[in-house]
Amino acid sequence: MSLLSRKATCNSHGQDSSYFLGWEEYEKNPYHEIQNPSGIIQMGLAENQLSFDLLESWMANNPDAAAFKQDGDSIFRELALFQDYHGLPAFKKSLVDFMAEIRGNKVSFNPNKLVLTAGSTSANETLMFCLANPGEAFLLPTPYYPGFDRDLKWRTGVEIVPIKCSSSNNFQITESALEEAYQLAHKRNLKVKGVLITNPSNPLGTTVTRDELNHLINFVDAKNIHIISDEIYSGTVFDSPGFVSITEVLMERNLEESSNLSDRVHIVYSLSKDLGLPGFRVGAIYSNNEDVVSAATKMSSFGLISSQTQFLLSEMLSDKKFTSNYIKENKKRLMSRHDMLVSGLRNAGINCLKSNAGLFCWVDLRHLLSSKTFEAEKELWKRILFEARLNISPGSSCHCNEPGWFRVCFANMSEETLNLAIRRIKDLVDTIKLDENTRRQRRSVRSPRKMSLTKWVFRLSSSHEREADQR
Ligand SMILES: Cc1ncc(COP(=O)(O)O)c(C=O)c1O
């Protein structure tokens, strides 16, 4: 008899995926420019470390915020005792204003419809608990963030059914792919409760188009199901086309208020990527649905944001001069890093999916596979991990249905480290090409001999035959 529960020991957590295995290998031998220059470079972690100096300089200029002082007076005791799971009103207000600013103030958000959570991880799981029973399903476009297997399925018992997107149309979500996924769920006897998208997409680094959003809205409307839009990367959109939030499309179609459809649209957000603060654990659910807000608020007791974090960030985000400069500057830096990676890879003969957002590129290594299979993808991933010493995430860990795509992160390291990583990948590509040429040469050396031998045997046998005929 097991000493642990079935939940604790079942493997739907996804810990065995190569996404997490790559991290384990990295931890055994992490790159450090002085202490371990031949170590593994971590390129499997979507962290934004490009704008820390902006946050640090704000902290230096606003010492009262970190010292828990307001108008010169300490509010330490107040914060130490604060335990209202609705969250600090000042923080909720500054967070919704920040969300609106990221969306160019084309939409506004009501703080009463916001539920605070410990990051998007907790927000997504809470929404699953609120919207689906164990054994019911959510449809997710592939490829998707590997952590969703853990966040959406593990503790809730909810199932994920893939909406299969393909490279033939740059992995866009089509009406037929949506319908196919819905039918697939039915074949598996799963009741579909909703669709979950990430906009901008992790791992693609692309924004969801207005057309796609319209298809999605029509689809969930027709099927009478929910849609969750995880917009954790909304502030990372550094190039055109710009970011369009699902709320904006609802507003354009006058579906925003009254309609029962808007009650089925939920947004997930977090400061882990846009502000680069995953350690602070700050996330949120935004929903027009009062029942969802009320249930999720009760559940948020399991994953609250500490009151000192809320206080510090409410001070920071209510500084409009800071937020507007931060948003602009951070995007500029992301774009320059993105361009560095894309052009470095291009020099190595590698293409990326054209992207305009995120902290990563979706890299096409199909031409380096020994065959068009996921085994070959794993083989290549291992060579990249152990020979080039780069931890990148294979497409299979993101449930991509085409082997040969990899997610490569670019914002969690210095420029020098990124350049080194590019040199290492180029060296590996050269080695793979050299191996391939050697194999080809060996084949062509072997085959003429085989041919001449065949000819010789043929000649011999035909002369034998002639002799026999003559006999
Ligand atoms: C799409 C997506 N959703 C949610 C998360 C979890 O983020 P958080 O740190 O806010 O829990 C991530 C983290 O990488 C992500 O990429």
The ligand as a MOL file (V3000), in Angstrom:
LIG
                    3D

  0  0  0     0  0            999 V3000
M  V30 BEGIN CTAB
M  V30 COUNTS 16 16 0 0 0
M  V30 BEGIN ATOM
M  V30 1 C 1.7400 31.0010 -20.7410 0
M  V30 2 C 2.1530 30.9620 -19.3090 0
M  V30 3 N 1.2150 30.9610 -18.3610 0
M  V30 4 C 1.5430 30.9140 -17.0610 0
M  V30 5 C 2.8580 30.8700 -16.6460 0
M  V30 6 C 3.1790 30.8360 -15.1740 0
M  V30 7 O 3.5980 32.0940 -14.7440 0
M  V30 8 P 3.6570 32.5840 -13.2210 0
M  V30 9 O 5.1130 32.7580 -12.9000 0
M  V30 10 O 2.9460 33.8930 -13.1930 0
M  V30 11 O 3.0130 31.5660 -12.3860 0
M  V30 12 C 3.8780 30.8870 -17.6120 0
M  V30 13 C 5.2900 30.8310 -17.2080 0
M  V30 14 O 6.1850 30.6130 -17.9850 0
M  V30 15 C 3.5080 30.9390 -18.9750 0
M  V30 16 O 4.4250 30.9730 -19.9460 0
M  V30 END ATOM
M  V30 BEGIN BOND
M  V30 1 1 1 2
M  V30 2 1 2 3
M  V30 3 2 2 15
M  V30 4 2 3 4
M  V30 5 1 4 5
M  V30 6 1 5 6
M  V30 7 2 5 12
M  V30 8 1 6 7
M  V30 9 1 7 8
M  V30 10 2 8 9
M  V30 11 1 8 10
M  V30 12 1 8 11
M  V30 13 1 12 13
M  V30 14 1 12 15
M  V30 15 2 13 14
M  V30 16 1 15 16
M  V30 END BOND
M  V30 END CTAB
M  END
